[in-house]
């Protein structure tokens, strides 16, 4: 892992739960770029509850 300090933002997002449109809106709002680091901590998808 490269831990070199660079001029970038680090974002931590939690519990997206299948909300792709909300997630895309968030990335646009923060002007997320290829140089930034995104850490997703929590659920990306919601498990199906119908068993």
DSSP file (Angstrom, degrees, kcal/mol; ACC not computed):
  #  RESIDUE AA STRUCTURE BP1 BP2  ACC     N-H-->O    O-->H-N    N-H-->O    O-->H-N    TCO  KAPPA ALPHA  PHI   PSI    X-CA   Y-CA   Z-CA
    1    1 A X              0   0    0      0, 0.0     2,-0.7     0, 0.0     0, 0.0   0.000 360.0 360.0 360.0 133.8    0.0    0.0    0.0
    2    2 A X        +     0   0    0      1,-0.1     0, 0.0     2,-0.1     0, 0.0  -0.794 360.0 177.1 -90.2 116.5    1.3    3.4   -1.0
    3    3 A X        +     0   0    0     -2,-0.7    -1,-0.1     2,-0.1     2,-0.1   0.089  27.3 143.5-106.2  21.7    1.0    5.9    1.9
    4    4 A X        -     0   0    0      1,-0.1     2,-0.4     0, 0.0    -2,-0.1  -0.380  55.4-116.4 -62.2 135.8    2.6    8.8    0.2
    5    5 A X        +     0   0    0     -2,-0.1     2,-0.3     2,-0.0    -1,-0.1  -0.621  44.8 168.3 -78.0 128.1    1.0   12.1    1.1
    6    6 A X        -     0   0    0     -2,-0.4     2,-1.6     2,-0.1    29,-0.0  -0.816  47.7 -91.6-131.3 171.3   -0.6   13.8   -1.9
    7    7 A X  S    S+     0   0    0     -2,-0.3     2,-0.3    29,-0.0    28,-0.1  -0.659  81.6 112.6 -86.6  84.3   -3.0   16.7   -2.5
    8    8 A X        -     0   0    0     -2,-1.6     2,-0.3    28,-0.0    28,-0.1  -0.968  63.3-112.8-148.5 163.3   -6.2   14.8   -2.4
    9    9 A X        -     0   0    0     -2,-0.3    28,-2.7    24,-0.1     2,-0.5  -0.719  19.6-146.4 -96.9 149.9   -9.3   14.5   -0.3
   10   10 A X  E     -a   37   0A   0     -2,-0.3     2,-0.4    26,-0.2    28,-0.2  -0.981  17.4-171.3-117.1 124.8  -10.3   11.4    1.6
   11   11 A X  E     -a   38   0A   0     26,-3.0    28,-2.9    -2,-0.5     2,-0.5  -0.930   9.8-161.3-118.1 139.6  -14.0   10.6    1.9
   12   12 A X  E     -a   39   0A   0     -2,-0.4     2,-0.4    26,-0.2    28,-0.2  -0.988  12.5-177.4-120.6 125.2  -15.6    8.0    4.1
   13   13 A X  E     -a   40   0A   0     26,-2.7    28,-3.1    -2,-0.5     2,-0.4  -0.947   5.1-163.1-123.3 141.7  -19.2    6.9    3.2
   14   14 A X        +     0   0    0     -2,-0.4    28,-0.2    26,-0.2    30,-0.0  -0.955  55.8   3.1-128.3 145.9  -21.3    4.5    5.1
   15   15 A X        +     0   0    0     -2,-0.4    29,-0.2    26,-0.4    -1,-0.2   0.933  51.8 170.5  53.8  69.8  -24.5    2.5    4.4
   16   16 A X    >   -     0   0    0     27,-2.1     3,-1.4    -3,-0.1    28,-0.2   0.843  18.9-166.9 -74.8 -36.3  -25.4    3.2    0.8
   17   17 A X  T 3   -     0   0    0     26,-1.5    28,-0.3     1,-0.3    27,-0.1   0.897  67.1 -50.0  48.0  58.6  -28.0    0.4    0.8
   18   18 A X  T 3  S+     0   0    0     26,-2.9     2,-1.6     1,-0.2     3,-0.3   0.558  97.8 136.0  66.2  10.4  -28.7    0.2   -3.0
   19   19 A X    <>  +     0   0    0     -3,-1.4     4,-2.4    25,-0.2     5,-0.2  -0.511  16.2 158.7 -90.9  71.0  -29.2    4.0   -3.3
   20   20 A X  H  > S+     0   0    0     -2,-1.6     4,-2.7     1,-0.2     5,-0.2   0.888  71.8  51.3 -62.0 -40.7  -27.1    4.4   -6.5
   21   21 A X  H  > S+     0   0    0     -3,-0.3     4,-2.1     1,-0.2    -1,-0.2   0.911 112.1  46.2 -66.2 -40.7  -28.8    7.6   -7.5
   22   22 A X  H  > S+     0   0    0      2,-0.2     4,-2.2     1,-0.2    -1,-0.2   0.878 112.6  51.3 -66.0 -37.7  -28.1    9.2   -4.1
   23   23 A X  H  X S+     0   0    0     -4,-2.4     4,-2.3     2,-0.2    -2,-0.2   0.917 110.8  47.5 -65.8 -44.0  -24.5    7.9   -4.1
   24   24 A X  H  X S+     0   0    0     -4,-2.7     4,-2.2     2,-0.2    -2,-0.2   0.889 110.7  52.7 -63.4 -39.0  -23.9    9.4   -7.6
   25   25 A X  H  X S+     0   0    0     -4,-2.1     4,-2.5    -5,-0.2    -2,-0.2   0.908 108.8  50.2 -62.4 -41.9  -25.5   12.7   -6.4
   26   26 A X  H  X S+     0   0    0     -4,-2.2     4,-2.2     2,-0.2    -2,-0.2   0.929 109.3  50.4 -61.4 -46.3  -23.1   12.7   -3.4
   27   27 A X  H  <>S+     0   0    0     -4,-2.3     5,-2.4     1,-0.2     4,-0.4   0.883 113.1  46.6 -61.5 -38.3  -20.1   12.1   -5.6
   28   28 A X  H ><5S+     0   0    0     -4,-2.2     3,-0.8     3,-0.2    -1,-0.2   0.903 110.1  53.5 -67.9 -40.8  -21.2   15.0   -7.9
   29   29 A X  H 3<5S+     0   0    0     -4,-2.5    -2,-0.2     1,-0.3    -1,-0.2   0.866 113.6  41.2 -64.1 -37.1  -21.8   17.3   -4.9
   30   30 A X  T 3<5S-     0   0    0     -4,-2.2    -1,-0.3    -5,-0.1    -2,-0.2   0.453 108.3-125.2 -89.6   0.2  -18.4   16.8   -3.4
   31   31 A X  T < 5 -     0   0    0     -3,-0.8    -3,-0.2    -4,-0.4    -4,-0.1   0.924  33.4-157.5  55.4  48.0  -16.8   17.0   -6.9
   32   32 A X      < -     0   0    0     -5,-2.4     2,-0.3    -6,-0.1    -1,-0.2  -0.314  12.2-167.9 -58.0 132.6  -15.1   13.6   -6.4
   33   33 A X    >   -     0   0    0     -3,-0.1     3,-1.5   -24,-0.1   -24,-0.1  -0.760  37.3-102.9-122.5 168.9  -12.0   13.3   -8.7
   34   34 A X  T 3  S+     0   0    0      1,-0.3    -2,-0.1    -2,-0.3    -1,-0.0   0.687 119.7  58.1 -64.5 -18.0   -9.7   10.4   -9.7
   35   35 A X  T 3  S+     0   0    0      2,-0.1    -1,-0.3   -28,-0.1     2,-0.1   0.614  91.2  90.2 -86.7 -13.1   -7.1   11.7   -7.3
   36   36 A X  S <  S-     0   0    0     -3,-1.5     2,-0.5   -28,-0.1   -26,-0.2  -0.331  73.7-127.4 -80.8 164.3   -9.4   11.5   -4.3
   37   37 A X  E     -a   10   0A   0    -28,-2.7   -26,-3.0    -2,-0.1     2,-0.5  -0.959  18.7-164.4-115.5 129.3   -9.7    8.4   -2.0
   38   38 A X  E     -a   11   0A   0     -2,-0.5     2,-0.5   -28,-0.2   -26,-0.2  -0.963   3.1-171.1-116.4 123.9  -13.1    6.9   -1.3
   39   39 A X  E     -a   12   0A   0    -28,-2.9   -26,-2.7    -2,-0.5     2,-0.7  -0.966   8.1-157.9-113.6 122.5  -13.6    4.5    1.6
   40   40 A X  E     -a   13   0A   0     -2,-0.5     2,-0.6   -28,-0.2   -26,-0.2  -0.898  12.5-178.4-103.3 115.2  -16.9    2.8    1.8
   41   41 A X        +     0   0    0    -28,-3.1   -26,-0.4    -2,-0.7     2,-0.3  -0.922  52.8  12.8-116.6 104.6  -17.6    1.6    5.4
   42   42 A X  S    S-     0   0    0     -2,-0.6     2,-0.3   -28,-0.2   -29,-0.0  -0.863 106.0 -10.6 128.1-164.3  -20.8   -0.3    5.8
   43   43 A X        +     0   0    0     -2,-0.3   -27,-2.1     1,-0.2   -26,-1.5  -0.541  39.4 175.3 -79.4 127.8  -23.4   -1.8    3.5
   44   44 A X  S    S+     0   0    0     -2,-0.3   -26,-2.9   -28,-0.2     2,-0.3   0.818  77.7  32.9 -89.7 -44.2  -23.3   -1.1   -0.2
   45   45 A X  S    S-     0   0    0    -28,-0.3     2,-0.5   -27,-0.1    -1,-0.2  -0.823  81.7-126.3-111.2 151.7  -26.2   -3.4   -1.0
   46   46 A X        -     0   0    0     -2,-0.3     2,-0.1    -3,-0.1     3,-0.1  -0.853  30.1-119.9 -96.3 129.6  -29.2   -4.3    1.1
   47   47 A X        -     0   0    0     -2,-0.5     2,-0.2     1,-0.1    -1,-0.0  -0.395  32.8-102.9 -67.0 142.4  -29.8   -8.0    1.7
   48   48 A X        -     0   0    0      1,-0.1    -1,-0.1    -2,-0.1     0, 0.0  -0.488  29.5-162.5 -65.9 131.5  -33.0   -9.3    0.4
   49   49 A X        +     0   0    0     -2,-0.2     2,-1.0    -3,-0.1    -1,-0.1   0.566  61.9  97.0 -96.5  -9.8  -35.4   -9.8    3.4
   50   50 A X              0   0    0      1,-0.2    -2,-0.1     0, 0.0    -1,-0.0  -0.704 360.0 360.0 -82.8 104.2  -37.9  -12.1    1.7
   51   51 A X              0   0    0     -2,-1.0    -1,-0.2     0, 0.0    -2,-0.0   0.419 360.0 360.0-101.0 360.0  -36.7  -15.6    2.8
